[in-house]
Amino acid sequence: MQEIPINRLKAVLAEKQRTGKWLAAQLDKSETTISRWCRNEIQPSMETLLIIAKLLDIDIKELLNSTK
């Protein structure tokens, strides 16, 4: 069974014309961590997703893929 990506971080960053490097600087995280989030290898916490949503001026739901 193929795993369904949980977050849409890579797509949303592209839509907002932001880079992983920019996000890493804003969150004081490594670019490697951001890259792993974007590839859905690991997931940010809900608290971190909320911060990301505020930084990108979007609803947190836009960062998540629907399960339906």
N, C-alpha and C positions, 0 to 999 in steps of 0.2 A: 504494500500500500504506500503510495507516494504521500509524503508529508505536505500538508497545506501550510503555506507561509502564514505566520500569525500576525506579523506587523507589516505595515506598508511604508516604513520609514524611508527606504530608498526612493520610492515613487514620489512621496510627499516632498522630500528634499529637492528632487528634480523639478517638481511642479512649482516650488517656491524659489527656485534658482539659488539654492544654498548647497554647500558641500559638506561632506563628512568632516572635513578639516575645520570648517566654521563651527559645526555643532560640537566637535570635540573641545574647541576653545571655549565655547559658551558654557559647557558643562564641566570643564576641567577634567575631562576623560581622555584616554589615549585614542588616537585615530584607529588603532587596531580594534578597540572595543566597539567603536561606532561602526566600523566595517563589519564586524561580526553581527551586530544588530541588523545592519542593512541586508546581510545575507541570510538572516533568520537562523544563524547558528546558535545564538543565545538571545535572550530577551531582556530588555530593560524592565525595571520594576514599574509598577503602576505609578508610583510617585514620580519616577523619572519621565515616564510618558506624559504625565501632566505638565511637567516643566517644559518638555519639548513642545507640547501643544501650545503653551503660552508663548514660548520663544517664536514659534512659527505663526502665531495668531490664528489658530485653527481649533476646531472642536477635537477633543481627544479621540472621538470615534473615527475620525479620518485617519488616524494612525493604525487602526486595527482592521483586519479583514473580517468580514461578516462570516458567521458560522452557518448561516442559512442560505 
